[in-house]
Amino acid sequence: MNRRSAVVALFIVLLALSIAMARSYVLRRMHRTLPGPSADGAAVTLPNGWRISPAGHQIPLPGDLVFKMLFTPDGKNLVVNTGGYHDHSVSVINTSDEKITSTVNVWKDWAGMALDAQGSTVFVSGGGQLGPLFYLQMKKGGASEAEMAEAHHPVLRLSIKGGSIKAEPGLAVDGLGEKDRFVAGVATAPGGVLYVVNTENDTVYRLSGDGYATVASARVGYHPYGVVLSPDSRTVAVSNWGDESVSLLDPKTLQEKTRVKVGSHPSEMAYGKDGRLFVACSGSNSVSVIDGARLIETVKTSIDPADPVGSTPDAVALSPDGRTLYVANADNNDVAVIDVSRKGESNVAGFIPAGWYPSAVAVSPDGKKLYVGVGKGLQSRANAPAHDEKTATSGNAKSPYDYIGRVLNGAVSIVDIPDAAQLAAYTKQVKANMPHPEMEIDQAYAEKIQKGAFDKIKHVLYIIRENRTYDQVLGDLGVGNGDPKLTLFGQDVTPNVHRLARDSVVLDNLYCNGEVSEDGHQWCNAAYATDFTQKAWTNSYSRRGEPSGDERLTASPAGYIWDSCAKRKLTYKSYGEFAHFTSTPDSVPKFKGHKGLEGHASEPWDRLETWDHRDTQRADVFLADLKEAERTGQWPNFIVMHLGEDHTEGLTGGRVTPVAHVAANDVALGKIVEGLSHSRFWAETAIFVIEDDAQNGPDHVDAHRTVGLVLSPYVKRGFVDSTMYSTASMIRTMELILGLPPMTQYDRGATPMYNSFTVEPEVEAYATIPAKVDLDARNPREGPLAKASARLDFSDYDRADPDELNRILWQAYRGPEPMPAPVHGLRPAE
């Protein structure tokens, strides 16, 4: 070979190598889907992978999570209340020009709203007890002394005249103490009667007379929610949210006449003119229909009647003629249209696309228009810079960022009632908006990975950490779609996460299904969060409190991933996730976690689940168990682990600094990976790492984008996988590895992480990178940030006010540095 030929050959080899290297970082980047509007503007992709394309036109609201919508008797106005993270308000929409004519900020309301017969008075549930921090928040927000006093009432009262609404003195409920109060449904009856449901103490009250005195009360099922009066005024129906039942009561004495068994999580109800009672059962994708005192049929509201949990029907409304029932499917982002003209033979006619998490529905008195209350908004977005500096998280006044709760928004969609042809078109659109994972992956490659990798992995370790965005940690990675200007805990603080991501797969298009820890851990373990959790966390995280609730309300009706393991005789264990123990000096530890984990949880790990212990210590507990497993050869098929020190304690005086907390979490992760990679089990193991949510930081792509890792001999090396994944994608991938079926519509519809895997394993051992910062560094005991942190509650994860914690962290580590605006460009065709 002459010199010229050799040079050409060398050039070809180098070109091929450079292409291969580029391919390892660019493959699928050209085809990635991002949250936001499609190129043609026809739909919006949500961070969970579902799409929305709401029918009709939308009226933005000052608050989020619409609970109720009611028409005044003359049909000229629609009254709407919101009770989510933002303003808790009652607004009036003129049905003629379809504009908001008046709004009252009531500061705190919840699920119930009713009008008197004249339509001149609006009664709104006041939710629960307000703490001193919220009163301080009200004062800072400009609330008057009178408004602060009125917010204290169990039932709020407003007057409405024309299109104007204003606050009036609220109502007390005799015998209802503050600590037992969380008012949900309210309903009026002829003669100046008001029925009030209190979720917290499982009680319904009857108020009547000019002063609405409390004249009767009765206990019903566990945590009641809604209340309605029958058309003949002879029966009061109360939905028992956590009891899978409806109590039918005498309207005067409130004595329970009977209790009817219905579907899971019954919430909103509506009576038909013929006396049938339609009950939305959010946990079972269904509406239960009661006639008299008997359940006569169950109507499935999901796209396919056989669909697993995940539609979340949470609101119902009947057409004026009583022949059509409209049901808001919150988690399918649609409204089911059901022909109920024939008793006992209801038929789902089709579906209407709605916004993100429809939570209320109403039909105009003339039957020509449908009104849909949108719970979470019309899209997700980046949270840097902030949209409203007055409510921003950062201490920097020039370029603050939004807390994730502020990314959510409410709206009312107004839709012309569709004819058969239009409904068919809408139904097709709803089906197109559902995730189609088969379109995101190469089926031949998926089959190859399933057989050549997934079927060979026998052990899965699932590590759930706390609250970080992608940019906050990996924005400085140098590869992938990161913004280093937003990085707070970068290479010097988290060297192990950086090394593990670079050496395996960079997941720069991974999103949390949940917004905060309360729903985030549910999504992480069940691929679903109940309507109770969705309606509770927005109140809690906005300092308004929330109703209590045990597994009857918080647990997914489909169960958790460890329940799936148990059904298929797989071994499993929890290290800190949904597993707690209590003990005294005179008693042995007693398990107090999720019932499915009893006998499958680490008690030594739980002893270290306080801020006085570190993730590095917890890692040692796991590694000791791993060493014993190597001796016996017995190691669980599935392990779930809560490794949450990266949550931090803010700048609390004398406590470990946020950087030291995050760095310790990073070292602990490195130690766990190192131990596993040196073990006898590594050749048949996969590790999945994700944050439960992304609430505590900025991100230039979306407030839900988070840090995640997937590690295994069967994972690719030096690869950027920009496929759009979610929390549910990780769950679905673990299920495919372990041979488990999907639990809900969300993991069933999630894109599996086939693109991150290879059939050519590389069994390499990992060596932990020592911390580059002082892991025992302490915050100053004095100073404004120490004082601000001292006011926060760090007794458990996410009890501290998230807005304030984020502000403290940014101000501590980035000070007055301005945050950059997100960069946008032409989106590739999807």
N, C-alpha and C positions, 0 to 999 in steps of 0.2 A: 504494500500500500504506500503510495507516495505521500509526501507531506501535506499536500492540499486535500487529498482524500481523508487523511487522518484528522485534519482540522474540521472538515465537513462532518465527519462521523462524530467527533467530539461535540460539535455544535448541536447535532441532532440529539445526542444523549442528554446534553445539558438542557436543551429545550424540552425534551420529554420529562426530565426531572422537575423542571420549573412548572410545567403544566400540571404534573401530578401533585406537586406541593400546593399550587394555587387551587387545584380542584379540592384538596383536602380542607381548605378554608372557605371555599366559595360554593361548593356543591349545594344546590337547592336555594342559594341566596337569591338567584334571579327569579325564583318562583314563589318566594315566601309570601305568606299572608300576614298582614299586620292589622291590629285593631283599628277601626275607623271606617269612614265611608269608602265604598268601592269606587273604582275609577269612573264609572258612569253615574255615581250618586244614587243608584237604585236601592241600595241596601247599606247597612252598617254592620261590620263585623265586631262582635263584642270580644273582650279578652278571654272569655270562656269558650270561644270557638263557634258559638251560635250567632246567627244573623237576625237583624230586625229590619223590617220595612213597613212601619205602621201605616195602616190605611187612614184615609181622611186627612184632616189637617189638625195641627197641634197647637194648644194654648199653653205656654209655659206658666208654671206656678211658682210662688215664692218658696215653697217647701217641697219636700220629697215624701214618698210613701203615702199616696192617697188612700185614706181609709174608707170614706163614705162620700156618696154624691146623692143629693136629694133635690127634687123639683118642688118649688113652691106650688100651692094649689092652683094658681092661675097659669102655671107652666111658663111664666115669663122669665124666671130665674132658676139657675142651678146653683145649689149651695155645696161647696166642696171643703172637706177638712183634710189637712196633711199632718202627719205625726211621726216623721222620720228623723233624720239627723239635722236637717236645716230648720227653718222657721216652722213652728207649730202654729198653723194659721187656719182661719176659716175665710173663704173667699166666695164672692157672688159673681157668677157669670151670666151676663144677659144673653138669653137664648136667641134674641133677634139679631144683634150685631156680633154675637159670639166673642165678647170682650169682657175682661174682668172689670167690674164697676166698683167693687169695694173689697177690702181685705182687712181683717183684724188679726194681729199677732196675739194669740192667746198664751204664748210662751210654753205651755205644756198641755197637750191633749192626747187622746189615744183612739181606740177603735170604734167608739160609738158616737152616733149623731142622730137626732130625731127632730122633727118639726111638730108644732102643735097643729090642731085642726085648721086654724085660721092662717097658718103659715107666717105668723108674725113673731114667733119665738123659736129660737134654735137652741136645743140642748146638746151639749157635747161632753163626752166622758173626759174627766180630768186626769186620768191615769193615776199615778202613785204619788207618794210623799216626795216632796222636793227638799233636797239638802241645802245646807248653808252655802256651798260652793255655787249652786245654781242660782240662788238668790243674789249672790255677788255678781254672777254673770248677767243676770237680768238688770241689775243696777248699772253695770258697765254698759249694757246695751241700751240704756236710756229709759228703762221701765219706771213708771211713776210708783209712788207708794201704794196707790189704789190698785194698780195692775199687779203689783207684787202680792197684795192681799188677796185679790181675786184668783190668782193662780193656785192658791192654797185649797180651793174648793174641790170636792169630789166630782161635782157636776158643774160645768160652766154653762152660763146662760147668755145668749145674745139676742138682741132684737133686730128684726129686719123690716125695712119699709122701702118699698120700691126696690131699687138696686143698691140700697145702702144698708150696711150692717154695723152694729156697734155693741160693745160689751155692756152687760148688765150684771147686777149682783148675782153671784153663783148660789148653788144650793148645798146645804149640808145633808148628810145621811146619818141619822141618829144610830148610835151603837157601832158605827164604823170607825175604829181607831186608825190613827195615821199609819202605824206600822203594819196594819192589816189591809191597807188600801191599795188597790190598783183597779180602777173602774174601767170596764170594757164596754159592753153593749148598753144602749139606752133605747127605750121605745115609749111612745105616748099612746094613750087610750082616751076614748071619749070621757067627758066629765072632768077634765083636768087631772088625769092620772099619768104618772111617770114610773116606768119600771127601770131599775138600775141593776146591772150585773157587776158584781165585784169578783174579779178573777182570783185575787190573792186568798180570800177566805171562803171561796166556793159558795157564795151566797147571792141571792137575788132579793131586791128590796122593792116595796111598793110605796110610792110617795103620792099624796093627793091633797086636795084642798087649796085654798088661795096661797098658802105659804109653802105648799108641797112638803107637808110634814110626813115623816116616816111612819106608816101605819101597819106594815107587815113585813116580814122577812122569812126566808126559808133557805135551808141548805140544799144544794143540788149536787151534780157530779163534780169530778176533779177539774178545777180551773175552767169554769164556764166562760164563754166568749160572747155569743150573740143572743139577742132576745127579740122576738116578734110576737105580735098579737094576731090571732086568727080573725078572718073576715067577720065571723059572727060574734066576736068579742068574748067567746066562751073558754078560750084556751090561750095561755101564755106558753110559748115554746122557748126553751133555753138550750143552746148547744153546749155540750160539755166537752171542751176542747181536748182535754187529756184523758177522757173517759170513754171515747167512742160511743157516745150516746146523746140522745136529746131528751130532756125532761119536759113533760107536758104538765102544766100547773093550772090550778084553779085561779082565775084572774083576781079574785077578792082576797082569798085566804093564803094564796101561794102554796097550798097543799099540793104535793106531787100526786097527780092522778095515775101516771104511768111513766116509765122510762123506756125509750125505744132504742135498741141497739142499731147503730149505723156504722159508716165507714170510719177510717182513721182520721183523727184531727178535724172533727166537724167545726166549722167556723160560721160563715155568713149563711143566712137562711132567707127564704121568701115564701110567703103564702100565696097560692093561687086563689082566684075567685071561687073555685069549686071546693076549697078547703084542703087541697093537697099542699103539703109542706115540702119544699125543695131545700136540701141541705148540702152545702159545698163541703166535701170531705177531702181536705188538701193532701192528706197522707196516703190516699188510696186511689188517686186519679179518678174520682167519681163524685156523683151527686146521688145522695140517698133520697128517695121519695117516700114520704109518709102520708098515708090516708087514714084519718081517724087516729087510731092508736097502733097502727100496723105499718110496717115497712112493706111497700108493695112492689118496689123495683129499685135497682141500682143502675145508674147510667154512667158508663165510662166516658170521660171527657178527653182522653188522650187520643192522639192521631190514630193509633191502633189500639183497640180494646185490650190487647195482650201486652201492651207496653209495660215495662217495670215502673217502679216509683219514679216520679220526676216531673209530672205535669203541674202539680200543686194548684188545683182549682180552689180559689180562695174568696170568690165573690160571685153573686148571682143576681139576676134581674129578669123580670117577666115583662113581655110585651103587654100593652094595655088590654088586648083582647084575651090574654092568658094562654095563647096558643104556642108561643115561642119563648124558650128559656135561653138566656145568654149567660155564659159562665166564663169568668176570667181565669185562664190557665197561666198562673204567674211565671212558672219556670219554662213553659213552652212559648211564652211571649205571644199568646194568641187569645182569642175569645171563641169558645165553642158555641155553635148555634144549634139548638136542640128543639125539634118539633115535639111538643108535649100535648098536642091536641087530643090524643087518644090515651085515656087513663091506663097506665100499666104497660103501654106500648110505645114509649118514647123512642125517638130516633134522632141520632146526630146527623144534621143536614150538611154541616161543613164548618169551616173555621175562618176567622178574620184575623189578619196579622195585626199585632199591637206593638207598643214600645217595649222597653226593657222592664220586665216584672210588672205586668198589669195587676193592680191590686183592688180595683173597684170598677163597677159597671152600672150604668143606668140607661133607661130607654125614655125618650121624650114622650110626653103625654099623648101626642098625636101618633105615636108609633112610627115616625119617619126617620128618626135619628138615634144612633147609638153613641153613648158617651163612655169612654174608657179612661179610667184613672191610671196613670203610669207611675209605678213605684220608684224606679231607679233612673229613669231618664231616657234619652233618645240616642245616647252613645256614651262610651267611656272616652278618656282623654289623658294626655300627659298632665302632670301636676306641677310642672315647673316651666315658666313662672306662674304665680297665682293669678286667678281670674279676678279676685276681689281682695285687695290689700288690707281691707278692714278686718277680714276674717282669716288672714294668712297665718301660716305656721312659723315661718322664719322670723328671726329678730331683725332681719335686714329690711328696711322700709322700701328700698328701691326695687328689689326683686325677690320677694318671698315666694314660697311654694304652698300648694294646697294640701291639707290633710285629705286622705282618701275619702272620708265621709262627705267632703265638699265637692267631690267629683260627681256625686249622685244628684239627680235633679228630678222634680216632679212635673207632670204635664197632664192635660186632658186632651184626648183625641176625640174629634167629632167626626162620625162616619155616617154617611147615608145608609139606611138599611138596604142591604143588597138584594137584588132579585136572584133567581136560581143561577143564571149564567154568571153574574158577578161573584156570587158566593163560590161557585166552582173555581173561578179564576183566583179568588182569594185563598182558597184551600190549597191550590197548587203552589201558590206563593209561600204559604206557611210551611209546606213540606220542603220547599227549596231552601228555606231559612234554617232548617235543622242541619246539624253537622253531618257531613258525609265523609268520614275518614278514608273511605276507599278512594276518594279523589285526591287525597294528599300523599298517598303512598303508592309505590310500585308493587302490585299484587304478587308478581313473580318473586321479587326480592323479599317481600314479607313472608312468603311461604318458605323461602330459603332460610331466613333468619329464624323462623319458628322451629324448623327442624334442626338446623345446624347450630343454633345458639340457645334459644329459649328452652327447648326440650332437654338441654344438657345442664341447665342451671337448676340446682336443687335447693338452694338457700337464698333468701332475700332479706337484706337488712334495709329498713326504711327509716331514715333519720329526718325528724321534723324540727326545724329551728324556728327562730322568732323574728318576724317583722321587717325584713330588709328588702329594699329594691335592688334591681340589677345594677343600676348606675352607682348606687351608694357604696357598693362593694367592688364590683368588677368593671366599673366605668373606665378604669385605668389599665385594663388588661392588655390593650394594644392590638388585640384581634377581636372580631365581633363588633356588634353595634353598641358601643358604649360611649359615654360622655365623661371624660376624666374631671371636668369642672364640677361635676355633681358628686364626686367620690369623697366619702368621709372616712371609710375604713378600707383603704386600698392596700397595695402591695406590702407595705411595711407593717400593717396591722394583721393582715390575713394572708401571709405567704403560702400557707398550705392550700387554701381554697384556690388561690391563683395558680399554683403549680399543678394541682389536680385538674383544674379546668384546662390549662394549656396542654397538659400531657394526654388528656383523654378527649372529651367532647365539650366544646363551648356551647352552652344552650342560651343563646341571646334572644330567643323569641318564646320564652317560657312565662306563663302568667298564672297567678293564683286565682282559683275560683272564688275564694272568699275575700271579703274586704278587711276583716279584723280577726283577732284570735277566736272570738266567740263563735263565729261561723266558720272561720278558717280551719280549725281543728276538726270540725264536723266534715267539711269538704275533704280534708286530708285522709280521713279514715272511712268515710261512708260515701263519698262522691255525691253528697247531698246535704243540704241544711234545711230543716223544717221551716214552715211558715212561722212557727213560734219564735225560732231563733232569729229569723230575718226581721220580725217585728219587734223583737226585744233589744237586739244589740244597738240599733240606732238610738234608742232612748238611753241606754246605759252609757254609751260612749259620748253622748252629748250632755252628760251629767244630769239627765232627767230621771235616772233610775229605771228599773225594769222589774216585771213580775218574776217571782220565783218559778222554778219549773224543774221537775226531775226527768228521768228518762222517758216517761210517758209523753213528754212534749219535746224534749231536746233530741232524743235518739231517732235516727232515720227508721221508718217502718221497715225498710229493707235490711236493716242491720249494718254491721261494720265488717271490714275486711277480715278481721279475726273470726267473726261468726261464720264467714264463708269457709275459712280454713277448717273450723271445727266440723262443719257439715261434711267436709270431704276428708276427714280424718288426718289432716295435716297438723303437724306440731307447730306451736306458736308461743310467743312470749312478748311481754311489754316491759320496757324500761322507762317508766315515768309517764307514759301516754295513757290517759284515762284509767290510771291505776294508782290508788292511794291507800295508805294504811293508817290506822289510828291505834294508839296504845297508851297505857298508863304504867307507872312503876310497878303496879300490881297485876297487870294483865299482859298477855301476849298480843302482838300486833293483830288487828282485825282488818280484813280487806274491805275497802269502802269505794272501790272504783266501779267501772262498768261490769255488770254481772257476767258477761262473756269472758272476762279476763281473770275471774277468780281462779286461783290455782295456776295462773299463767303470767305472773307478774313478779318483778324483782323487788323484794322488800328492802334489801340493802340500798338499792338505788333511791327508793322513796325517802329513806332517812336522810339523804343528801339533797333533797329537793327544797332547799332554802337558800336565801342569798348569802348565808354564812359559809356555804360550800361552793365549790367551783366545778365547771364541766370537766376539768382535768381529773378531779377526784371521781366523778361519776364514770368517766371513761375507764378508770382503773377497776371499777366494779364489773363492768362489761368484760374487760380483758381477763379478769380472774375467772369469770364463767367460761370464757372462750378457752382458756388453758385447761380447765376441767373437761370441757367438751372434747378437746383434742385427746385427752387421756381415755375417755369412754367411747369416743366416736359418735356420741349422741348430741346433735345440735339442731335447734328448731328449723323447720322449713321457712318460717316467717318470723321476723323480729321487727317490732316497731319501737322507736326510741324518740323520746323528747329530749333534745339537746338545746336548751333555750337560753343560755347565758348571754347570747348576743342581743337579747332584749335590752339589757343594761338597766342601771338604777339612776340614770341621768347624772346630774351633778350634785347629788345628795352629799352634804358635808361629811367628810370622814369615811365615806364608802368608796369602794373600788371604782376607778374611773371608767367611763364608757369604753375607751380604747382598750383598757386592760380586760374588761369583760369580753369584748368581741375577740380580742387576741387569745384569751383563754379558751373560748369556744373553738377558735381556729386550731389551736394546738390539740385540743381534745379530739377534734375530727381527724387530724393527722395521725394521732396515736391509734385511733380505732381502725383507720384504713391500714396503717402499718401493721398492726397486730393481725388483722384479717389476711393481709397479703402475704404474711409469713406463715399462715396456718395451713393445715392439711385440707381445709375446706375451700380455699381460695379458688381453685380451679373450677368449682361448681357454685360460685357465689356471685351475686350482683348487689351493689349498694345504690340506693336512690336517696338523694338528699334534696330537700326543698324547704323553704320557709312556709310557715302556716299562712302567712299573709304578707303583704308588702306595705303596710300602713305607715311605717315610721321612716319615710325618706322620699326624696325626689327622684323622678325618672323622666327622661326626655321623650320616651316612647309612650308609656302608659303607666298610670299610678298602680296598676296591678302587676307590672312586670317584676320578676323576682330572680333570686339567685338559686340555681339548681345544679346538681351534679348527678351523673350516672357513671358508676365505676364497676368494672368487671374485666376479667381476661377477654371477654367477648365484646368489649366496647372498643370502638375505633380510637385511633391515636392521632393527636394533632388535627382535630377536625372541628369545624364550626357547623353545627347542625341548626340551621335557621328555620326548620319546620316549626310551624306554630303549635306549641304544646301548652297544656294547662295542668293544674294539679290532677285533674281527672285522667290526663294522659299517663301520668306516672302510675296511677292506680290501675289503669287498664293494662299497662305493660306488665306490672307485677302479676296481675290476674292471668295474663297469657303465659307467663313463665310458670306460675304455680298450678295452672290448669283450672282456674276458677272462672265461673261465669260472671258477667257484669252484674252489679247490684242495682244500678239505676239507669235512667236514660242518659245521664251525664257521662259515666264511664263507658257505657255502651257506645256513645257517640263521639268519644274522644279519640284523637289520632294516636295510635300506639307509637312508641319510640323506635320503630324498626330502623330508621335511618341512622340512629346512633350506634347500631350494633354491627358486628361482623361475624362471619363463621370461622375466621382464622384467629384463634385465641393467642394472646401474648401473656404468659404467666410471669409477670414482673412483680417484684417486691417493692413496696414504697417505704421511704425513710422520712420520718417527720422532720420538718424544718423547725428548728427551735424558735421561740418567740423573739422578735426583734424589738419588743418594747417590754417595759417592766410590768409583769402580770399582777403585781401587788401595789401598783401606783394608786394613790388615794386622792380623792377630791379635797380641795381646800375646805376647811370647816367654816370659813367666813366668806362673804362676798354675795353679790346679788343673785348669781346663778345657784349658789348653794342654798340660799334662802328660798328661791323659787322651787328648787327640787325638794326641799324639806316639806313643802306643802303638798307634794304628790304622794299617792298611796302606792307603795311598792311591796305590799304584803303578798301580792301574787301578780302573775303576768297580766298586763293590760288593765290593771285597776288604776294606774296613774292616768291622769288626763292626757290623751294622746297629742292634742294640739300643743299643749304646754311642753311636753317632753320633747317633741320634735323641734320646737323653737329653741329650747335649751341646748340640744345637741348641735344644731346648726350654728348657733351663736358661739358656742364654746370652741368649735373646731374650724369654722370658716369665718366667724366674726362678721365684719362689714362687707365681705367679698360678695359682689353681685352674682346672682345665678343667671346662666345663659338662657335665652329663649330656645324652645325646641326647633330643630331644623326640619323642614318639610320639602318634599320633592315629588316628582311624578311617581305615582304608585304603579308597579307592574300589574298587568292584567292578571286576575285571579283565575 
